Amino acid sequence: MWRAFRKKRGSLFFGRRIEQGFGNWMAHYTMFKVKDPESVSALAYMPHEDVPEKSFEEERMKAIRKKSA
């Protein structure tokens, strides 16, 4: 289990943890400043983080919600 985590995410590097904390804080702060809070993502403030892959079902549900709104 630990080997899989390290292979996917790397070591428990302190700099990465700071970047995640800063990204989450900036996304939280930005949500109160923009008109569409759902458009704010913490990943936008974390340049070294991998974007998680979305499944077909997730993309389809997002399109349906966007269409009905």
C-alpha positions as CSV (number, residue, x, y, z in Angstrom):
1,M,0.0,0.0,0.0
2,W,2.7,2.5,0.9
3,R,4.7,1.6,-2.3
4,A,1.6,2.3,-4.4
5,F,1.1,5.7,-2.7
6,R,4.8,6.7,-3.1
7,K,4.7,5.6,-6.8
8,K,1.6,7.7,-7.5
9,R,2.3,10.8,-5.3
10,G,5.9,10.7,-4.5
11,S,7.4,11.2,-1.0
12,L,5.8,13.2,1.7
13,F,7.7,16.2,0.6
14,F,7.1,19.3,2.7
15,G,7.1,21.6,-0.3
16,R,4.3,19.7,-1.9
17,R,2.2,19.9,1.3
18,I,2.7,23.7,1.4
19,E,1.7,24.0,-2.2
20,Q,-1.5,22.0,-1.5
21,G,-2.3,24.1,1.5
22,F,-1.8,27.3,-0.4
23,G,-3.9,26.1,-3.4
24,N,-6.7,25.2,-1.1
25,W,-6.5,28.5,0.7
26,M,-6.5,30.5,-2.5
27,A,-9.4,28.6,-3.9
28,H,-11.4,29.2,-0.7
29,Y,-10.6,32.9,-0.8
30,T,-11.4,33.2,-4.5
31,M,-14.8,31.5,-4.1
32,F,-16.0,34.6,-2.2
33,K,-14.7,37.0,-4.9
34,V,-16.1,35.5,-8.1
35,K,-19.7,35.3,-9.4
36,D,-19.5,31.6,-10.2
37,P,-17.9,29.8,-7.2
38,E,-18.2,26.4,-8.9
39,S,-15.6,27.5,-11.5
40,V,-12.9,27.8,-8.9
41,S,-10.6,24.8,-8.5
42,A,-7.7,24.4,-6.0
43,L,-5.8,22.6,-8.8
44,A,-5.6,26.0,-10.6
45,Y,-3.3,27.2,-7.9
46,M,-1.2,24.0,-7.7
47,P,1.0,23.9,-10.9
48,H,2.9,20.7,-9.8
49,E,-0.2,18.6,-9.0
50,D,-1.6,16.1,-11.5
51,V,-5.2,16.7,-12.7
52,P,-7.3,13.6,-11.8
53,E,-8.8,11.8,-14.8
54,K,-12.6,12.0,-15.1
55,S,-14.7,9.1,-16.2
56,F,-17.2,9.3,-19.0
57,E,-20.1,9.3,-16.5
58,E,-18.7,12.3,-14.6
59,E,-18.3,14.3,-17.8
60,R,-21.8,13.4,-19.0
61,M,-23.3,14.4,-15.7
62,K,-21.5,17.7,-15.9
63,A,-22.8,18.3,-19.4
64,I,-26.4,17.5,-18.3
65,R,-26.2,19.8,-15.3
66,K,-24.8,22.6,-17.5
67,K,-27.5,22.1,-20.1
68,S,-30.4,22.1,-17.6
69,A,-29.2,25.3,-15.8
